[in-house]
Amino acid sequence: MNMKAKCVAFSTQKGGAGKTTLTVLIASYLQYVRGFNVAIVDCDFPQHSITEMRKRDVEMTLHSEYYKQLAYNQITRTRKKGYIILESKPEYALEEAQKLEHEELDFIFFDLPGTVNSPGVLKTLSKMDYIFSPIAADRVVLESTLRFVVNINENLITTGRSDIKGLYLFWNMVDGREKSELYKIYETVIGELGLTVLKTFIPDSKRFRRELPTSGKAVFRSTLFPPDRSLLKGSSLEELTDEILKIIS
């Protein structure tokens, strides 16, 4: 693709790993807090979770004076409206993204289905600049994700058949009660496969499932608003974003 924006995917083939949630959280944080211009291509067919989230966000905002005022204050302060979300099937994701070539974007995030067997997934992944895969200290999740990233690494990156500049793993849904030695053992195995794990650990927290509530309380996950400052503390979202920015900037 002839794109000025960096193309990024949080991708794995294990459902429930948090790729869609993290795509939204980091896109919203970059757009509304850090001042970057982002867009999302939602090609997680057929559920299109991010597109549906935007519809819920808009509906809630239109029917809440609290969120109307919050949206007005945000636009006045940042001069930024909600970022673009394009809906697509995986096999047409690259063509959809090409429609954004004249937008002044820094990053385009792709939310893909959780299996490389879906039509067009490998083709789209091959055109990413960077891929970040969430992993958890669960043997089934870990083995599934490692198979996925090893497949990408061996068949696309090392063969030179892709535009991928970096493939990284990071720990998600981390239980603070688990011993750090467990993660060291896993990271040793991952390192032996020639893969890299980011330093930031994302905790297992209910806040990551917190969308716009009906009572005007703080919001964490939204396509129209940034994560509330009170909920950012302890989430490691800022640290993860900073680490990712150092890699892709």
Rosetta blueprint (number, residue, H / E / L):
1 M L
2 N L
3 M L
4 K L
5 A L
6 K E
7 C E
8 V E
9 A E
10 F E
11 S L
12 T L
13 Q L
14 K L
15 G L
16 G L
17 A L
18 G L
19 K H
20 T H
21 T H
22 L H
23 T H
24 V H
25 L H
26 I H
27 A H
28 S H
29 Y H
30 L H
31 Q H
32 Y H
33 V L
34 R L
35 G L
36 F L
37 N L
38 V E
39 A E
40 I E
41 V E
42 D E
43 C L
44 D L
45 F L
46 P L
47 Q L
48 H L
49 S H
50 I H
51 T H
52 E H
53 M H
54 R H
55 K H
56 R H
57 D H
58 V H
59 E H
60 M H
61 T H
62 L H
63 H L
64 S L
65 E H
66 Y H
67 Y H
68 K H
69 Q H
70 L H
71 A H
72 Y H
73 N H
74 Q H
75 I H
76 T H
77 R H
78 T H
79 R L
80 K L
81 K L
82 G L
83 Y L
84 I E
85 I E
86 L E
87 E E
88 S L
89 K L
90 P H
91 E H
92 Y H
93 A H
94 L H
95 E H
96 E H
97 A H
98 Q H
99 K L
100 L L
101 E L
102 H L
103 E L
104 E L
105 L L
106 D L
107 F E
108 I E
109 F E
110 F E
111 D E
112 L L
113 P L
114 G L
115 T L
116 V L
117 N L
118 S L
119 P L
120 G L
121 V H
122 L H
123 K H
124 T H
125 L H
126 S H
127 K L
128 M L
129 D L
130 Y E
131 I E
132 F E
133 S E
134 P E
135 I E
136 A L
137 A L
138 D L
139 R H
140 V H
141 V H
142 L H
143 E H
144 S H
145 T H
146 L H
147 R H
148 F H
149 V H
150 V H
151 N H
152 I H
153 N H
154 E H
155 N H
156 L H
157 I H
158 T L
159 T L
160 G L
161 R L
162 S L
163 D L
164 I L
165 K L
166 G E
167 L E
168 Y E
169 L E
170 F E
171 W E
172 N E
173 M E
174 V E
175 D L
176 G L
177 R L
178 E L
179 K L
180 S H
181 E H
182 L H
183 Y H
184 K H
185 I H
186 Y H
187 E H
188 T H
189 V H
190 I H
191 G H
192 E H
193 L L
194 G L
195 L L
196 T E
197 V E
198 L E
199 K E
200 T E
201 F E
202 I E
203 P E
204 D L
205 S L
206 K H
207 R H
208 F H
209 R H
210 R L
211 E L
212 L L
213 P L
214 T L
215 S L
216 G L
217 K L
218 A L
219 V L
220 F L
221 R L
222 S L
223 T L
224 L L
225 F L
226 P L
227 P L
228 D L
229 R H
230 S H
231 L H
232 L H
233 K L
234 G L
235 S L
236 S L
237 L H
238 E H
239 E H
240 L H
241 T H
242 D H
243 E H
244 I H
245 L H
246 K H
247 I H
248 I H
249 S L
